[in-house]
Amino acid sequence: MKKILLGSTALVAAGMMVAPAVHAEDPIQLGVGGYMEQYFGYGSSDIDDRDHFDQKSDSEIIFSGSTTLDNGIQFGVNVQLEGNTSGDTIDESYAFIEGDFGRVLMGSENSAGYIMGVSAPNVGIGINSGDQGDWVPVDSDAGQFRAALGATSLENAAVNDANRLTYFTPRFSGLQGGISYTPDSGEDDNSQPSENAEYHDGIDLGVNFTESFGGFDVAAFGRYGFASNDAPGGDDPEVFGVGLNVGFAGFTVGGSYAQQEEGGANEGQSFDVGASYGTGPWGVSLTYFNGEAEGSAAGGDEELQTIEAAASYALGPGIKVIGSVGWNDFDDDDAGAGNSDNDGYWVVTGIKLNF
């Protein structure tokens, strides 16, 4: 199966490369976009009795541009600069080719299964790979970011933004498919893969459907991913996921489910459900998330439950004010490893700017 999928994607790319050169009228010129989020609020946590006011930030500057050849094929680039990090300064960096055949991405980017995902609606700070951990920290062995304890929007084995080759089909009658091939877990890294790599030759498949029927808006998706693990005693990781949103007259209800198999401490399952309503510049939402993970090797299963009520108001194009009230409940069976159960809540307001 893997050879068939890779061969099909390679044929699409090869066909474009060997076609006669057709020049664009203008070279690629980069534009600047991105987002900035600035929050102020209060968080309370059982860990070390943390009760505090704080100010949090998240921002990215996105450099992107494209040009279209006379035959209609578009070539473009996208480089995302982190505005609030001490580690990975460049978040994602990739080139794309797009035409009637679909869209091909090459470089550091999320997998097709992740990009095509659908999850519960939310207008606040977010609790599905969201920002609640900034206000109520969790002392866990499993990860929360794009891993089952804290998300349904998973990357297999938590391999995020690795260098990949991805293909998306054109959308036919609301239906679109996608496939990613990930040689190894390296991001922004041109070194050779390790012979005992815990993750290599990953395949991620996704399909989604978006359409409107008699006033109802439907968005659905499913995904499956697998990879090889050559580490001593290692097992090949797999990831599954489904999601559905239905909207009508300003209301949207939906949710998602995900499962990580053979993911070490991150092995587990998660789901979210929620509802939102929007009218004019206003939006409100109520969302619940539940994640479970294996945690430590000693058998310390972990569970995270989170609920968030939120509201947003659009002051103008790309400018929103949000308010968020949320609660976390974290349970860890392996308290002897130094971890602990933790409850907490947050009350946060702020602005979201897109440019």
Residue pairs with C-beta under 8 A, 6 or more apart in sequence:
2 201
2 203
5 179
5 181
5 203
5 205
6 181
6 203
8 179
9 104
9 165
9 167
9 179
9 181
12 101
12 102
12 104
12 167
13 97
13 104
13 165
13 167
15 101
16 73
16 97
16 99
16 101
16 104
19 71
22 69
22 70
22 71
22 73
23 69
23 70
24 67
24 68
24 69
24 70
24 75
25 70
26 67
27 67
28 65
28 66
28 67
28 75
28 76
28 77
29 65
29 67
30 63
30 64
30 65
30 77
31 63
31 64
31 65
32 61
32 62
32 63
32 355
33 61
33 62
33 64
33 354
33 355
34 59
34 60
34 61
34 62
34 80
34 81
34 83
34 354
34 355
35 59
35 60
35 352
35 353
35 354
35 355
36 57
36 58
36 59
36 83
36 352
36 353
36 355
37 57
37 58
37 59
37 350
37 351
37 352
37 353
38 55
38 56
38 57
38 350
38 351
39 55
39 56
39 57
39 125
39 131
39 348
39 349
39 350
40 53
40 54
40 55
40 56
40 348
40 349
40 350
41 53
41 54
41 56
41 135
41 324
41 346
41 347
41 348
41 349
41 350
42 51
42 52
42 53
42 54
42 346
42 347
42 348
43 50
43 51
43 52
43 54
43 134
43 135
43 136
43 344
43 345
43 346
43 348
44 50
44 51
44 136
44 344
44 345
44 346
45 51
45 136
45 137
45 328
45 342
45 343
45 344
46 340
46 341
46 342
46 343
46 344
47 137
47 139
47 340
47 342
47 344
50 137
50 344
54 135
56 131
56 134
56 135
56 348
56 350
57 83
57 84
58 83
58 84
58 131
59 82
59 83
59 84
60 80
60 81
60 82
60 83
60 91
61 80
61 81
61 83
62 78
62 79
62 80
62 81
63 77
63 78
63 79
63 80
63 81
64 76
64 77
64 78
64 79
65 76
65 77
66 74
66 75
66 76
66 77
66 96
67 74
67 75
67 76
68 74
68 75
69 75
71 99
72 99
72 100
73 97
73 98
73 99
74 96
74 97
74 98
74 99
75 95
75 96
75 97
76 95
76 96
76 97
76 98
77 94
77 95
77 96
78 92
78 93
78 94
78 95
78 96
79 90
79 92
79 93
80 90
80 91
80 92
80 93
81 89
81 90
81 91
82 88
82 89
82 90
82 91
88 161
88 187
88 188
90 108
90 188
91 161
92 107
92 108
92 109
92 110
92 161
93 107
93 108
93 188
94 105
94 106
94 107
94 108
94 109
95 105
95 106
95 107
96 103
96 104
96 105
96 106
97 103
97 104
98 104
100 170
101 170
102 167
102 168
102 169
102 170
103 167
103 168
104 165
104 166
104 167
104 168
105 164
105 165
105 166
105 167
105 168
106 164
106 165
106 166
107 163
107 164
108 161
108 162
108 163
108 164
108 187
108 188
109 115
109 161
109 164
109 166
110 155
110 160
110 161
111 155
111 156
111 164
111 166
111 180
111 182
111 202
111 204
111 206
111 225
112 166
112 167
112 168
112 178
112 179
112 180
112 204
112 205
112 206
112 223
113 156
113 178
113 180
113 204
113 205
113 206
113 223
113 224
113 225
113 239
113 241
114 146
114 153
114 154
114 155
114 204
114 206
114 223
115 166
115 178
115 206
116 176
116 178
116 206
116 207
116 208
116 221
116 223
117 152
117 153
117 206
117 208
117 221
117 223
117 241
117 243
117 256
118 208
118 219
118 220
118 221
118 243
118 244
118 245
118 254
118 256
119 128
119 152
119 153
119 243
119 254
119 255
119 256
119 272
120 128
120 245
120 254
120 255
120 256
120 272
120 273
120 274
120 287
120 288
120 289
121 245
121 252
121 253
121 254
121 274
121 275
121 276
121 285
121 287
122 128
122 130
122 274
122 276
122 285
122 287
122 308
122 310
123 276
123 278
123 283
123 284
123 285
123 310
123 311
123 312
123 322
124 285
124 287
124 308
124 309
124 310
124 311
124 312
124 322
124 323
124 324
124 326
124 348
125 131
125 132
125 135
125 308
125 310
125 322
125 324
125 326
125 348
125 350
126 132
126 308
127 272
127 287
127 289
127 306
127 307
127 308
127 326
128 150
128 151
128 152
128 153
128 256
128 272
128 287
128 289
129 144
129 145
129 146
129 150
129 151
129 153
130 150
132 306
132 308
132 326
132 328
132 346
133 144
133 150
135 326
135 344
135 346
135 348
136 326
136 328
136 342
136 344
136 345
136 346
137 342
138 144
138 149
138 150
138 304
138 328
138 330
138 342
139 330
139 332
139 338
139 339
139 340
139 342
140 149
140 293
140 295
140 302
140 304
140 330
140 332
140 339
141 265
141 293
141 295
141 296
141 300
141 302
141 334
141 337
141 339
142 148
142 149
142 265
142 266
142 268
142 293
142 294
142 295
142 302
143 149
143 150
143 158
143 265
143 266
144 150
144 151
144 291
144 304
145 151
145 158
145 160
146 153
146 154
146 155
146 158
146 160
147 154
147 155
147 158
147 260
147 263
147 266
147 293
148 154
148 258
148 259
148 260
148 263
148 266
148 267
148 268
148 269
148 270
148 291
148 292
148 293
149 266
149 268
149 270
149 291
149 292
149 293
149 302
149 304
150 270
150 289
150 291
150 304
151 258
151 270
151 291
152 241
152 243
152 256
152 257
152 258
152 270
152 271
152 272
152 289
153 241
153 256
153 258
154 239
154 241
154 258
154 260
154 270
155 239
156 199
156 202
156 204
156 225
156 226
156 227
156 237
156 238
156 239
156 260
156 263
157 185
157 198
157 199
157 202
157 227
157 229
157 237
157 239
157 260
157 263
157 264
157 266
158 263
158 266
159 182
159 185
159 199
159 202
159 227
160 187
161 187
162 182
162 184
162 185
162 186
162 187
162 202
163 182
163 183
163 184
163 186
163 187
163 188
163 189
164 180
164 181
164 182
165 180
165 181
166 178
166 179
166 180
166 181
167 178
167 179
167 180
168 176
168 177
168 178
169 176
169 177
169 178
170 176
171 210
173 211
174 209
174 210
174 211
175 207
175 208
175 209
176 207
176 208
176 209
177 205
177 206
177 207
178 205
178 206
178 207
179 203
179 204
179 205
179 206
180 202
180 203
180 204
181 201
181 202
181 203
182 199
182 201
182 202
182 203
182 204
182 227
183 193
183 200
183 201
184 193
184 194
184 197
184 199
184 200
185 197
185 198
185 199
185 200
186 193
193 200
195 230
196 230
196 231
196 232
197 229
197 230
197 231
198 229
198 230
198 231
198 234
199 227
199 228
199 229
199 237
200 227
200 228
200 229
200 230
201 227
201 228
202 225
202 226
202 227
202 228
203 225
203 226
203 227
204 223
204 224
204 225
204 239
205 223
205 224
205 225
206 221
206 222
206 223
207 221
207 222
207 223
208 219
208 220
208 221
208 222
209 218
209 219
209 220
209 221
210 217
210 218
210 219
210 220
211 217
211 218
212 218
215 248
215 249
216 246
216 247
216 248
217 245
217 246
217 247
217 248
217 252
218 244
218 245
218 246
218 247
219 243
219 244
219 245
219 254
220 242
220 243
220 244
220 245
221 241
221 242
221 243
221 244
222 241
222 242
222 243
223 239
223 240
223 241
223 242
224 238
224 239
224 240
224 241
225 238
225 239
226 236
226 237
226 238
226 239
227 236
227 237
228 236
229 235
229 236
229 237
229 262
235 262
236 262
237 260
237 261
237 262
237 263
238 260
238 261
238 262
239 258
239 259
239 260
239 261
239 263
240 258
240 259
240 261
241 256
241 257
241 258
241 259
242 256
242 257
243 254
243 255
243 256
243 257
244 254
244 255
244 256
245 252
245 253
245 254
246 252
246 253
246 254
247 253
250 277
250 278
250 279
251 275
251 276
251 277
252 275
252 276
252 277
252 278
253 274
253 275
254 273
254 274
254 275
255 271
255 272
255 273
255 274
256 271
256 272
257 269
257 270
257 271
258 269
258 270
258 271
259 268
259 269
259 270
260 266
260 267
260 268
260 269
260 293
261 267
263 294
264 294
265 293
265 294
265 295
265 296
265 297
266 293
266 294
267 293
267 294
268 291
268 292
268 293
268 294
268 302
269 291
269 292
270 289
270 290
270 291
270 292
271 289
271 290
272 287
272 288
272 289
272 290
273 287
273 288
274 285
274 286
274 287
274 288
275 285
275 286
275 287
276 283
276 284
276 285
276 286
277 283
277 284
277 285
278 284
281 313
281 314
281 315
282 311
282 312
282 313
283 311
283 312
283 313
283 314
284 309
284 310
284 311
284 312
285 308
285 309
285 310
285 311
286 307
286 308
286 309
286 310
287 307
287 308
287 310
288 305
288 306
288 307
289 304
289 305
289 306
289 307
290 303
290 304
290 305
290 306
291 303
291 304
292 301
292 302
292 303
292 304
293 301
293 302
294 301
294 302
295 301
295 302
295 332
295 333
295 334
295 339
296 334
296 337
296 339
298 334
298 336
298 337
299 333
299 334
300 332
300 333
300 334
300 335
300 337
300 339
301 332
301 333
301 334
302 330
302 331
302 332
302 333
302 334
302 339
303 330
303 331
304 328
304 329
304 330
305 328
305 329
305 330
306 326
306 327
306 328
306 329
307 326
307 327
308 324
308 325
308 326
308 327
309 324
309 325
309 326
310 322
310 323
310 324
310 325
311 322
311 323
312 320
312 321
312 322
312 323
312 352
313 320
313 321
313 322
314 320
315 321
318 353
318 354
318 355
319 351
319 352
319 353
319 354
320 351
320 352
320 353
321 349
321 350
321 351
322 349
322 350
322 351
322 352
323 348
323 349
324 346
324 347
324 348
324 349
325 345
325 346
325 347
325 348
326 345
326 346
326 348
327 343
327 344
327 345
328 342
328 343
328 344
328 345
329 343
330 341
330 342
330 343
331 341
332 339
332 340
332 341
335 341
